[in-house]
Amino acid sequence: MKPAALVLALLSLSACSRAPQAPPTFRVVFTTSKGPFTVEVHRDWAPKGVGRFYDLIDKRFYDQNRFFRYVPDFVVQWGIQGDPQVQLKWRDNNITDDPVRQTNRRGTIAYATGGPNTRTTQLFINLKDNPQLDQRGFAPFGEVISGMNVVDGLYSGYGQTPSQDQIQLHGNAYLQSNFPQLDYIESARVEP
């Protein structure tokens, strides 16, 4: 193979393996066990976070995710894949932080973190205005534009939060056995 043809072939292969480029603004419809809600996403709010989110939606990562943490008057959280083998590929695949350009007001969506530059796949929606999260580096990248009543109505009846380590290891099997009433995402798709 000629060098020029080899370079073109390598460029084509590398382009195929890259995540798709997120549009400047797009909407994602989350169909849940409680009903649908729609999030409008803004790439200029948090470009790295939006890029990861768009890639995860494209890969259908959030399908069948349980809303495993619901703290009334604070946040609802999800983003650990129900299949432990799929989750393993993403668990330590961190992205660096985006600067906080929007406040964590009611209805905004952001990544959960374990400290600086530890965002992976876990997300939360603010159930009320949480400006204290701005100073802690939580960068909203979108907001619920319809169906916030669905988000508010997600199951919150468990007195304890499921163990994230157990979810990582056993996925939805652990949650279905121990927390069967948790609501979940049936599908998450970019709105055409």
Contacts in CASP RR format, 6 or more apart in sequence:
PFRMAT RR
TARGET T0000
AUTHOR 0000-0000-0000
METHOD contacts of the structure
MODEL  1
MKPAALVLALLSLSACSRAPQAPPTFRVVFTTSKGPFTVEVHRDWAPKGV
GRFYDLIDKRFYDQNRFFRYVPDFVVQWGIQGDPQVQLKWRDNNITDDPV
RQTNRRGTIAYATGGPNTRTTQLFINLKDNPQLDQRGFAPFGEVISGMNV
VDGLYSGYGQTPSQDQIQLHGNAYLQSNFPQLDYIESARVEP
1 9 0 8 1.000
19 51 0 8 1.000
19 52 0 8 1.000
19 54 0 8 1.000
19 55 0 8 1.000
19 58 0 8 1.000
20 54 0 8 1.000
20 55 0 8 1.000
20 58 0 8 1.000
21 51 0 8 1.000
21 54 0 8 1.000
22 41 0 8 1.000
22 43 0 8 1.000
22 50 0 8 1.000
22 51 0 8 1.000
22 53 0 8 1.000
22 54 0 8 1.000
23 43 0 8 1.000
24 42 0 8 1.000
24 43 0 8 1.000
24 44 0 8 1.000
25 40 0 8 1.000
25 41 0 8 1.000
25 42 0 8 1.000
25 43 0 8 1.000
26 40 0 8 1.000
26 41 0 8 1.000
26 54 0 8 1.000
26 190 0 8 1.000
26 191 0 8 1.000
27 38 0 8 1.000
27 39 0 8 1.000
27 40 0 8 1.000
27 41 0 8 1.000
27 145 0 8 1.000
27 190 0 8 1.000
27 191 0 8 1.000
28 38 0 8 1.000
28 39 0 8 1.000
28 41 0 8 1.000
28 53 0 8 1.000
28 57 0 8 1.000
28 188 0 8 1.000
28 189 0 8 1.000
28 190 0 8 1.000
28 191 0 8 1.000
29 36 0 8 1.000
29 37 0 8 1.000
29 38 0 8 1.000
29 188 0 8 1.000
29 189 0 8 1.000
29 191 0 8 1.000
30 36 0 8 1.000
30 37 0 8 1.000
30 38 0 8 1.000
30 39 0 8 1.000
30 62 0 8 1.000
30 185 0 8 1.000
30 187 0 8 1.000
30 188 0 8 1.000
31 185 0 8 1.000
31 186 0 8 1.000
31 187 0 8 1.000
31 188 0 8 1.000
31 189 0 8 1.000
32 67 0 8 1.000
32 150 0 8 1.000
32 154 0 8 1.000
32 183 0 8 1.000
32 184 0 8 1.000
32 185 0 8 1.000
32 186 0 8 1.000
33 183 0 8 1.000
33 184 0 8 1.000
33 186 0 8 1.000
34 150 0 8 1.000
34 153 0 8 1.000
34 154 0 8 1.000
34 155 0 8 1.000
34 183 0 8 1.000
35 147 0 8 1.000
35 150 0 8 1.000
36 146 0 8 1.000
36 147 0 8 1.000
36 150 0 8 1.000
37 144 0 8 1.000
37 146 0 8 1.000
37 147 0 8 1.000
37 148 0 8 1.000
37 150 0 8 1.000
37 151 0 8 1.000
38 144 0 8 1.000
38 145 0 8 1.000
38 146 0 8 1.000
38 147 0 8 1.000
38 191 0 8 1.000
39 109 0 8 1.000
39 142 0 8 1.000
39 143 0 8 1.000
39 144 0 8 1.000
39 145 0 8 1.000
40 142 0 8 1.000
40 143 0 8 1.000
40 145 0 8 1.000
41 50 0 8 1.000
41 53 0 8 1.000
41 54 0 8 1.000
41 141 0 8 1.000
41 142 0 8 1.000
42 50 0 8 1.000
42 141 0 8 1.000
42 142 0 8 1.000
43 50 0 8 1.000
43 51 0 8 1.000
43 141 0 8 1.000
44 101 0 8 1.000
45 98 0 8 1.000
45 101 0 8 1.000
45 102 0 8 1.000
45 139 0 8 1.000
45 140 0 8 1.000
45 141 0 8 1.000
45 142 0 8 1.000
46 98 0 8 1.000
46 99 0 8 1.000
46 101 0 8 1.000
46 110 0 8 1.000
46 139 0 8 1.000
46 140 0 8 1.000
46 141 0 8 1.000
47 98 0 8 1.000
48 95 0 8 1.000
48 96 0 8 1.000
48 97 0 8 1.000
48 98 0 8 1.000
48 119 0 8 1.000
49 95 0 8 1.000
49 98 0 8 1.000
49 111 0 8 1.000
49 119 0 8 1.000
49 139 0 8 1.000
49 141 0 8 1.000
50 141 0 8 1.000
52 95 0 8 1.000
52 119 0 8 1.000
52 121 0 8 1.000
53 123 0 8 1.000
53 141 0 8 1.000
54 190 0 8 1.000
56 62 0 8 1.000
56 90 0 8 1.000
56 121 0 8 1.000
57 188 0 8 1.000
57 189 0 8 1.000
57 190 0 8 1.000
58 190 0 8 1.000
60 187 0 8 1.000
60 188 0 8 1.000
61 79 0 8 1.000
61 81 0 8 1.000
61 86 0 8 1.000
61 90 0 8 1.000
61 121 0 8 1.000
62 78 0 8 1.000
62 79 0 8 1.000
62 185 0 8 1.000
62 188 0 8 1.000
63 185 0 8 1.000
63 186 0 8 1.000
63 187 0 8 1.000
63 188 0 8 1.000
64 82 0 8 1.000
64 172 0 8 1.000
64 184 0 8 1.000
64 185 0 8 1.000
64 186 0 8 1.000
65 78 0 8 1.000
65 79 0 8 1.000
65 80 0 8 1.000
65 81 0 8 1.000
65 82 0 8 1.000
65 184 0 8 1.000
65 185 0 8 1.000
66 78 0 8 1.000
66 80 0 8 1.000
66 82 0 8 1.000
66 162 0 8 1.000
66 167 0 8 1.000
66 172 0 8 1.000
66 175 0 8 1.000
66 179 0 8 1.000
66 182 0 8 1.000
66 183 0 8 1.000
66 184 0 8 1.000
67 76 0 8 1.000
67 77 0 8 1.000
67 78 0 8 1.000
67 154 0 8 1.000
67 155 0 8 1.000
67 182 0 8 1.000
67 183 0 8 1.000
67 184 0 8 1.000
67 185 0 8 1.000
68 77 0 8 1.000
68 78 0 8 1.000
68 80 0 8 1.000
68 161 0 8 1.000
68 162 0 8 1.000
68 164 0 8 1.000
68 167 0 8 1.000
68 175 0 8 1.000
68 179 0 8 1.000
68 182 0 8 1.000
69 75 0 8 1.000
69 76 0 8 1.000
69 77 0 8 1.000
69 78 0 8 1.000
69 124 0 8 1.000
69 161 0 8 1.000
69 162 0 8 1.000
70 76 0 8 1.000
70 77 0 8 1.000
70 154 0 8 1.000
70 155 0 8 1.000
70 156 0 8 1.000
70 157 0 8 1.000
71 127 0 8 1.000
72 127 0 8 1.000
72 156 0 8 1.000
73 127 0 8 1.000
73 128 0 8 1.000
74 126 0 8 1.000
74 127 0 8 1.000
74 128 0 8 1.000
74 130 0 8 1.000
75 124 0 8 1.000
75 125 0 8 1.000
75 126 0 8 1.000
75 127 0 8 1.000
75 130 0 8 1.000
76 124 0 8 1.000
76 125 0 8 1.000
76 127 0 8 1.000
76 151 0 8 1.000
76 154 0 8 1.000
76 156 0 8 1.000
77 112 0 8 1.000
77 122 0 8 1.000
77 123 0 8 1.000
77 124 0 8 1.000
78 122 0 8 1.000
78 123 0 8 1.000
78 124 0 8 1.000
78 185 0 8 1.000
79 121 0 8 1.000
79 122 0 8 1.000
79 123 0 8 1.000
80 87 0 8 1.000
80 121 0 8 1.000
80 122 0 8 1.000
80 164 0 8 1.000
80 167 0 8 1.000
80 168 0 8 1.000
80 171 0 8 1.000
81 87 0 8 1.000
81 90 0 8 1.000
81 121 0 8 1.000
81 171 0 8 1.000
82 167 0 8 1.000
82 171 0 8 1.000
82 172 0 8 1.000
82 175 0 8 1.000
83 171 0 8 1.000
83 172 0 8 1.000
84 168 0 8 1.000
84 169 0 8 1.000
84 170 0 8 1.000
84 171 0 8 1.000
87 121 0 8 1.000
87 168 0 8 1.000
87 171 0 8 1.000
88 168 0 8 1.000
90 120 0 8 1.000
90 121 0 8 1.000
91 120 0 8 1.000
91 168 0 8 1.000
92 120 0 8 1.000
93 120 0 8 1.000
94 117 0 8 1.000
94 118 0 8 1.000
94 119 0 8 1.000
94 120 0 8 1.000
95 117 0 8 1.000
95 119 0 8 1.000
95 120 0 8 1.000
96 117 0 8 1.000
96 119 0 8 1.000
97 113 0 8 1.000
97 116 0 8 1.000
97 117 0 8 1.000
97 119 0 8 1.000
97 137 0 8 1.000
97 139 0 8 1.000
98 139 0 8 1.000
98 141 0 8 1.000
99 139 0 8 1.000
100 134 0 8 1.000
100 137 0 8 1.000
100 138 0 8 1.000
100 139 0 8 1.000
100 140 0 8 1.000
101 139 0 8 1.000
102 108 0 8 1.000
102 139 0 8 1.000
102 140 0 8 1.000
102 142 0 8 1.000
103 129 0 8 1.000
103 131 0 8 1.000
103 134 0 8 1.000
103 140 0 8 1.000
104 110 0 8 1.000
104 126 0 8 1.000
104 129 0 8 1.000
104 130 0 8 1.000
104 131 0 8 1.000
104 132 0 8 1.000
104 133 0 8 1.000
104 134 0 8 1.000
104 138 0 8 1.000
104 140 0 8 1.000
105 126 0 8 1.000
105 129 0 8 1.000
105 130 0 8 1.000
105 131 0 8 1.000
105 140 0 8 1.000
105 143 0 8 1.000
106 126 0 8 1.000
106 127 0 8 1.000
106 128 0 8 1.000
106 129 0 8 1.000
106 148 0 8 1.000
107 125 0 8 1.000
107 126 0 8 1.000
107 127 0 8 1.000
107 143 0 8 1.000
107 144 0 8 1.000
107 148 0 8 1.000
107 151 0 8 1.000
108 125 0 8 1.000
108 126 0 8 1.000
108 140 0 8 1.000
108 142 0 8 1.000
108 143 0 8 1.000
108 144 0 8 1.000
109 123 0 8 1.000
109 124 0 8 1.000
109 125 0 8 1.000
109 126 0 8 1.000
109 140 0 8 1.000
109 141 0 8 1.000
109 142 0 8 1.000
109 143 0 8 1.000
109 144 0 8 1.000
110 123 0 8 1.000
110 124 0 8 1.000
110 126 0 8 1.000
110 133 0 8 1.000
110 138 0 8 1.000
110 139 0 8 1.000
110 140 0 8 1.000
110 141 0 8 1.000
111 119 0 8 1.000
111 120 0 8 1.000
111 122 0 8 1.000
111 123 0 8 1.000
111 124 0 8 1.000
111 138 0 8 1.000
111 139 0 8 1.000
111 141 0 8 1.000
112 119 0 8 1.000
112 122 0 8 1.000
112 123 0 8 1.000
112 124 0 8 1.000
113 119 0 8 1.000
113 137 0 8 1.000
113 138 0 8 1.000
125 144 0 8 1.000
125 151 0 8 1.000
126 133 0 8 1.000
126 140 0 8 1.000
127 151 0 8 1.000
127 152 0 8 1.000
144 151 0 8 1.000
154 183 0 8 1.000
155 181 0 8 1.000
155 182 0 8 1.000
155 183 0 8 1.000
157 181 0 8 1.000
158 179 0 8 1.000
158 181 0 8 1.000
158 182 0 8 1.000
162 174 0 8 1.000
162 175 0 8 1.000
162 178 0 8 1.000
162 179 0 8 1.000
162 182 0 8 1.000
163 174 0 8 1.000
166 174 0 8 1.000
167 174 0 8 1.000
167 175 0 8 1.000
175 182 0 8 1.000
END
